[in-house]
Amino acid sequence: MAINLQKGQTIDLRKNDRGESVYDLSKVTIGLGWDVRKQGGFFGKLFNKEAEYDLDAVAFLLDGNGKVANLGRTVQTNDGRQMGLYQGDVVFFNSMQHPSGNVWLTGDNRTGAGDGDDEQIIVKLDQLDQSYQKIVFLVTIYQGRSNNQHFGMIENAFIRAVDASGKEITKYSLSGDSSMNGMCAMVFAEAYRHNGDWKFRALGEPHHTDNFIDILRQQYSYSN
């Protein structure tokens, strides 16, 4: 049975609630999901139109110092824009696969696997190089500041880990309330090495910014 986590709680990803090593970490799916709270009141019913929210999942691969060592490179897009962090230790919508091939972002779930996940990050934990000691998983609301969209408007948000055989290992759920008002990013959880195995910790840390680069610079970059 999957373990339901509370904020700050940590588990061993390979073991079940009885302490038995039963989960296959050769390929772990980190599924993230959320719902937008329906607008109530007279005007919500009158117009019956839900605003579009664009939430993006991001993964930071950290070294032994808890930092992103490789910030990738800047490339030019087809429309002439400069795009940074390409093929570095940050997996996001513009660089969806880590150079090692062991971490990748699937984006919207269109296969039917992992029912209920809005986005998925796949991690081959057993093959990840020892230089990577931790992976942080976060979600940002694209243009949340300018669109006045925040996690106070989000409900039924969760992050879960599913092993290579499709068994759900753990799940951490949280829903937005007034304390989340104005918060446009959420650091959901982290997976980290401990005594030769992998632990998973529920974090639930909200941030005002809608840009994951701000969080990268403030907490996880050597150049902050």
N, C-alpha and C positions, 0 to 999 in steps of 0.2 A: 504494500500500500504506500502511495506517495505521502511524503511528509509535508504538511502545511506549515510554512514558516511564519514567524512573527518578525517584525522589524528588529534587526540586530542579531537574530538567531543564526547559528552556523551549524551545518551538517557536513558529514563525509559523503561525497557524491557517490562513492562506490558501494556504500552500505545502506541497508534498509533500516526500518525503525527497530529491528531486533538486533542490529549490529552485524548482520550477515553480509558478506561481500557478494552481491548478486547482480550488480549493474555493470554493463559493458560500456566503458568510456572511450572505445575506439572512435566513436562518432556520437557526439552529444548535440541535440537540437535545443537551443535556447529559444523558446517561443515567447513572444510578447503580444499582449492583446489589450484592448481598451474599447469602451463605448463612450460616445458623446452623450451627455445628459440631455434629455429632450427639454426643449424650451416650453415652459408653462405660461400660464396667464392668458389674458385675452388676445394679445397681439401674436403670441406663439400659436394659438389655435386658429386665429384669423388667417395668418399667412401660411401656416403649416409648411414651413420650409426650413430645413436644417442647414446650418452653415457647414461648409466643407472644412474639415480639419486634415492637415497633412502632418502626421507624426512619423518621425524617422528614428530607426534604431541604429545605434552606433556601438562599436566595441573598441576599447583601448587595450592594446597588449603592452604590459608593463614589465620592466626589468626588475632586478633584485632591489633597486632603490625606489621602486614604486613610480617610475617615470617611463614615458614613451621615448625610447632611445633613437628610433628611426622615424623622422618626420616625413620621409619620402621625398619626392621632388615636385617641382612645379612644371606643368605641361600646358600647352596651348590647346584649347578646344577647337572644334570645327568652326565655331562662330567667332573665333579670335580672342576669347577670354582666357585669362591666366587662371589655372586651377592648381592649388597646392595640395600637399599631403597625399599625392598619388603614389600608390604602391609602397606605403610606409607601414608603420605599426598601428595605424588607425584604419579600421574597416568601417566604411560609411557609403552613402548613396553614390558618390563619385569615384569610389575605389572599393568595389564590392568584394574583392578577394585579396587576402593577404598574400604577399610574395611566396611564402612557404607552401601555399596551397592547403594549409591545415585549418584556416578560418575563412568563412565566407558568409556574405549576407544574401539571403534569397529574395528579400523585398516582400512584396505582397504574396501571400500564400495562394497559389492557383492550382495546386495539385490535389487538394483534398486531404493530404496528410497533415496531422497535427491540427485537427478541427478546432477552430476558434482562435488560432493564432493570426494576428494581423501581419506580423513580420517575424522572420526566423533568422537566427544566426547559427550556423553549423560550425562546430569546433571538434577537431580530432585531438582530444586532450592527450591521449596516449602517445601521439606522434609529435606533439609540440616540443620544440627545442628547449633545453634547460635554461637558456638565456631568458625565456619568458616565465616569469614567476606568478603573474596575476593577469586576469582579464576583467576589465570593468565594463558593465553593460548599462547603457543609458538610452533615453528617448528624449527627443526634442520636438517641440511644436514649430514647424516651419512658419516663419513670419508671425509667430504668436504675439510678439509685442505690438506690431503694427495692426494686427487684426483683432487685438484684445481677446485673444484665446489663451486659456491657461488650464492648468490641471484641476482647478476648482470646478471646471466644466466637464471633467472626465470622470467616468465611473466604471466600476468593474475592471480596473486595470490590473494586470498580473504579469509576472514573469515565471516561467517554469522550465525545468530541465527534463529532457526525455532521452533515454539511452539509445544505443544503436539498435536494439531489438524492439523499440517502440514503447518501452515501459516508462511511465512518468515517474521520475525520481522525487521531485519536490516542486512545490509551487508557493509563490509569495503573492498575495493579493492585497491591493490597496485601492481605495476609492477617494476621489477628490472631495474635500469639504472646504469650509471657509478658510482653513489654514493654508490651503493650496492656492488661494486666489492670488493672481499675479505671478504664479510660478510656471515658467514655460519650458522647463527641462526637469528631468528626473533621473538621478542615478539609481537604478533599480537594484542592482546586485553586483557581486564580484565572485569570481572563481579563483582560487589561489592554491599554490602548492604548500603542502605541510607534511613533513616526514615521509616524503616519497609518494604521497597521494594528493588528491584534489579535494579541497573544501569549497563550500558554497555558502556565502553570507548574504542575507537580505539587508539592504541598506535603506532604500526609500528616502534618499536625500534630494529635496526639491531645490531648484535654483531659479532665480528671476530671469536669467538670460534665455533666449531662444536659439542661441548659437553654441554648439558643442565646443567650438574653438576657444571660447572664453573659459570654459571649464578646463579644457586641456592646458591652456596657458597658466591658469591660476593654481592648479593642483598637480598636474601630471607632466609638465614640460621642464626640461633642464634650463630653458631660456626664459623662465618666468621672472 
